[in-house]
Amino acid sequence: MRTFFLILFLLIVVPITALLFISSTPVVTLPQSLTALGQSTPIAIKVSDPHGIRSAVATVEQNGSSYKVWDMQQPAHRLRWKGGVADTTYTFNAGAKITPQLKDGKARLIVEATSNDFRAKTVSAEREVTVVTRPPSVSVDSDQHYLYLGMADLVTFNVSGYASESGVRVGDEKFRSWPMPGGKPGLFSLFAFAWNMPAGTPPLVYATDPAGNEVTGQMAYQFPERTAKVSRARPSTR
């Protein structure tokens, strides 16, 4: 009887243990730049597994609900699998256009991948993202701004919708916004015109959302011409 169990152990348990031991574990890498989902945001994920992957699925979770946005399937190889499979990049789109149930606000993107070998190990990678279904909008104060090179000015404005950054852009320079003091609604930005800024460069109020959408608003401004005062010395009479 002992011989029987020993043979059974050698024929079944040892091979299964060996298959489990040499099976691999996939690695899923999400792009560092992924922070938001717009209407249809392209996402490129990298999957590393020397045996390849059998399946992969991407879901977005928000407010207790889960929505599948992408999946792929490959023929299963439990006993005879591939070896030396190169890293693979998969690209898909996710956002409110594909999943209308998504609302503006926080969500979580989860990507799962299953190795294509005996153990079929499944791993996941996830990232908190912000869903942005529409770009922000800006409304700028109606004050008249008189602008001179080498001087600074202040503008107030309001941003509607979700914005991750806002302020004033003058040429290639940006000046961030700040909340109005005293709990008043709106934002303000203190911006400047460098002495070497091309004359007539328009100042633009801007707002950007995490999906990369940018909107701008125009303030009322003028570039008054400076007139130099010339003093003429009177000839002295003696």
TACORTA-V586420 format. One record per run of one state. SS is the DSSP state (2 for helix, 1 for strand, 0 for the rest). FROM is the first residue (numbers start at 1). LEN is the number of residues. If there is no record, write none. Layout:
ss->SS from->FROM len->LEN
ss->SS from->FROM len->LEN
This chain:
ss->0 from->1 len->1
ss->2 from->2 len->21
ss->0 from->23 len->4
ss->1 from->27 len->3
ss->0 from->30 len->6
ss->1 from->36 len->2
ss->0 from->38 len->3
ss->1 from->41 len->8
ss->0 from->49 len->4
ss->1 from->53 len->10
ss->0 from->63 len->2
ss->1 from->65 len->9
ss->0 from->74 len->14
ss->1 from->88 len->7
ss->0 from->95 len->10
ss->1 from->105 len->11
ss->0 from->116 len->6
ss->1 from->122 len->10
ss->0 from->132 len->5
ss->1 from->137 len->4
ss->0 from->141 len->3
ss->1 from->144 len->3
ss->0 from->147 len->5
ss->1 from->152 len->9
ss->0 from->161 len->4
ss->1 from->165 len->6
ss->0 from->171 len->2
ss->1 from->173 len->4
ss->0 from->177 len->1
ss->1 from->178 len->2
ss->0 from->180 len->1
ss->2 from->181 len->3
ss->0 from->184 len->3
ss->1 from->187 len->6
ss->0 from->193 len->10
ss->1 from->203 len->6
ss->0 from->209 len->5
ss->1 from->214 len->5
ss->0 from->219 len->1
ss->1 from->220 len->3
ss->0 from->223 len->16
